[in-house]
Amino acid sequence: MAGKKKPTPIPLQSLDALFGTTSEEQAGIQQIALDNLHPFSNHPFKVLDDDKMAELSESVRTHGVLVPGIVRVKDTGGYEIIAGHRRKRACEIAGLKTMPVIIKDLTDDESTVIMVDSNIQREELLISEKAFAYKMKYDALKRQGKRSDLTSCQVGKKLAAEEVSQNTGDSTRQILRYIHLTELIPEMLCLADNKKIPFNTAVELSYLKLEEQKLLLQYMNNHAMVPSMKQAQELKQMSKEQTLTYLEIDQICMKEKTEKFQVKIPAKKLKQYFPETYTKNQMEEIIFMLLESWVEREGKNE
């Protein structure tokens, strides 16, 4: 990334300001060779060659890039893309050699905030994309140390999350839950992306230690199962108290499975079929004997 300069308060900008569509910014648009445009470090948003990319590349081929990208100079040469990764790819597919961009002088944290804000409104973002994007912006605001409205109020955990939540549709609490998902091992996060682990369950599992997550993943693969919300909460609680082992994971996951197959018959209802002197064990013995006779009879009737 480009060299760091003295941080300044990060303003929350409108999308017009982010993309440089004001008359003042239009004068600063330059055509830069695609080979000199490099992706943002740890860019959390995927650039896919899907149907939407095909539409974008066709638009670029026909009309050109209508909204310039935003870049900054890299110390190692060329430019780092802050906003415009999909537009660059569309230009490549369309066969263009350059892309219009606005070159800005920005710190790492300023660049991160703009990068996240310019992408977070996209439809159909993966859980992992939102999780890492929110974390990057959250960390940038925490490092910056002040609210982005230029007041002198220090940014705390909740206040930083409030800043991140602006214009996202996610609450402060939900922002923090997304951020905690970055604690999941990649395989677990992939299952959440593919909706094989529900979001709320994935959040609970993100509190497990990394080695515990690996053991749980092994257990899930061995038994072709996904923990329920209740199981995830029990695993999280036990992880707080001690380090989870494979055996303990099995006990928690099998416990609920066993409980699901329990049949409870009220004692009052049972006693009407037995003498008052019969004990619980005697009742169970008679019940199982009758069940065995029933199974044998049903088998002969097949």
N, C-alpha and C positions, 0 to 999 in steps of 0.2 A: 504494500500500500504506500501511498505518497507520504512524505515526511510529515510529522505532526507539527502543528503550530499551536500557539497559545489558544486554548478553548475560549469560545465566546458563547453566550446564551443561544440556544437553538430555537429559532422561531417556528411556530406552526404555520405553514404556508398553505395558501390555496393551491388547487391543482394547476390553475393558470400560471401561478408563480413557479411551481415546481417544474413545469414543462417549458417555461420561458416563452409564453405566448403574448406577453405584453409588447408594445411597440419598442420599448427600450431594449428588451432582450432580443427582439427579432434582428436588430442590427448586429448582434454578436454571433449569429449562426454561421458555422463553418462546415464545409464538406470535408470529412476525414475518411481516409482509406479504412476499409473494414479490417484489414490486417493489423492496423494500429489501435483497434478498439478491443480492450480486454475485459473479461467479466469481473464483477465486483468480488472481492475476496470473501469466500464462504457464502456466496449468494444462495439464499435459502429457497428461492422459487425455481421450479423446474421449467425449462424451455423445451417443449415437446413438439415434434413434427406431427401434429394431429390435424383434425378437420379445421379447427379455428386458425391454426398456423397457415394452412392452405389458403383460407379466405384472406388472411392478412397479407400473405405474400402476393396473392393475385391483385389485391388493392394497391400494394406498393408497386407492382409491375405496371399497373394502369395509371395510377395517380401520383406515384412517388410517396415519400415519407411526409405525411402532412404535419406531424408533430415531432419536432427535433428531440433527440436524446439529450441527456445531461451527462457530462463526463468531467473528470479532473485529470491533471497531469500525473503520470506515474514517475517515480524516481528512476525506475529501471528502463524507462522509455515507453513511448506510446501513451495511451489514455485508458483510465479505468472507467468502465460504464457504471454510472449511478442509476440512471433510468434509461431503458431502451434495449434491454437484452433480447426481447422478442422481436423488436423492430430490426435489430441487427440480423437476427436469423432470417427474418422475412426478406431482407435485402439480399442475403446470400442465396436463398432459394430463387429469388427473382432475377438473379444474375447481375445485380448492381455491384459496383466496386467501392462506392463511398456511401456515407450516410450523413445527413445533416445533424449537427450536435451543437450544444452550447457548452463552452468550457468554463467551469466555475472553480474558484479557489476556496476549497472547503476542508475542514478538519475531518478526521476519521469519523467522529461522532455525528457531525453535521451530515456527512455523506450517508451514514447508516440510517438516520432518521428519514432523509429524503428517499432513499432506496426503498425502505419499508412502506412509507406512505404512498409511493407511486405504484406499488404492486398489490397492497393489501385489499384493494377494492375489487380485484379480479374475481370472477365467479369460479365456483368449483375448485377452490384451493384445497389441497390435501391437509389433513390434520398436522402432519409433520412440517409442511410449509408455513402454516400459521404459527405453529409452536416456536420454530427457530426464528421466524421473522419477529414475532413479539419479543422474544428473548433478546435479540440483537438491539432492538429499539429500546427496550427496558434497560439493558446494560448501558447503552449510550447515554440515556437520560440520567441514570444513576452516577455515571462517571462525570457527566457535565455538571451535576451538583446543584442546578437551579431549575426552577420551573421554566417551561418554554414560553410563558407569557411575560418574561422579563422581570418578574417580581424577584425579591431576594429570598423567598421561602425555600428552604432546603428540601430536596426531593427525598422523601422516605419511601419505603417499600410500597405502601398503598398509594401514595401520591404519584409515584412513577407509573404504576399500573393504570391509574386514572388518566394520565397523559397518553399512555399507549392506547387506551380504549377509545379515545376520541375518534369519531367518524368510522368506527369499525363495526358497530352493531353488537359487540361483545361487552359484557359488564366488566368492572374491575376484577371481581372474583373470578370470572371466567378467563380473563387474561392470565391471572396467576395460575389457574389450573392448566391452561395451555402451556405456559412456560415450564411447569413442572414435568410435562410430558417429555421434555428434552433429556430427562434423566433416564428414560427408557433405553434399553439396548436396541440397536437398529432393527433386529428381527421382530421385537415386540412392537416397535413403532410402525413397522411395515404392516403388521397384522391390524393395527388400529387404522392405518390408512385404507386398508382393504375392507374395513368394517367387519373383520372377523372377531375383533375385540371391541365391545362398545366403548364409547368415549369415557363414560364415568368409571367403568371398570378399569380402563387403561390408566386413568389418573391414580386410582388406588394402587395399582401395581407399580407405578413409577416411584413409589416410596420404598420399594424393596431395594436392597443392595444389589450391585451389579452381578455378583456371583450367585445371589439368590435368584435373580431373574434368569440367569443361564440355566440353573437347575430347574426352575419352573418351566422354561421353554422345553427342556429335555423331557420333563414329565408330560407336558401337553402333547408333544410329538409321540411319545410312547403310548399314550392312552387316547389319542385323537379327541382331545377335549379342550375346552376353553373355560377358565374359571368364571363362576357366576359373580355377581356383585357381592353377595354375602361371603363367598369364599375369598374374594380379593381383599375384603375388609378384614377377615380373620388372618390372612397371610400378612397383611400390613401390620396388624396389632402384634402378632407373634414376632415379626421382624424387629419391632421396637424393643421387645423384651429380650430377645436372643437371636442368634444367627440361625436362619432356617436351614434344615437339612432336607434331603430328598424324602426321607421317611416322614418327616413332619408335614411336608407338602402333601404327601400321599394321604396321611391321616385326615388332614383338613378337607381335601378334595373328595375322599371316599366317604367321609362322615355325612356330607350333605347327600351324596348319592344313596347311601344306606337309609338315611332319614326319609328320602322320597318314597321308598318302598315299604315303609312301615304302615301297618294297618292297625288302627286303634279301635277296639270295641268297648263301649262303656260297660263297667262291671255290673251295673244294674240290669242291663239287657242280657248279659251272659248268665247271671244267677237264676233267671227264670227257667233255664233249661237244665240246671244241675241241683242236686240235693244241697241243703244248707251246709252239710258237713264237709262238702268237697273243698279241698284246698286249691290254690292257684295252679300248682303243678299238676294236680289231678285233672283239672279242667283242660289245661294245655295238652295233656296226654290224650284225652278223649278227642279233642278237636283235631289233632294231627292224625289220629287213627282214622277218624271219619274222612279226613281229606285224602289220605292214602287210598281208602276204599273207593272214594269218588274218582280219583285219578285212574285207578285200575279199571273201574267200570267204564269210564269214558274211553279208555284206550281200547277196550274190547268192542266198543260200539262203533269205532272208526271204520 
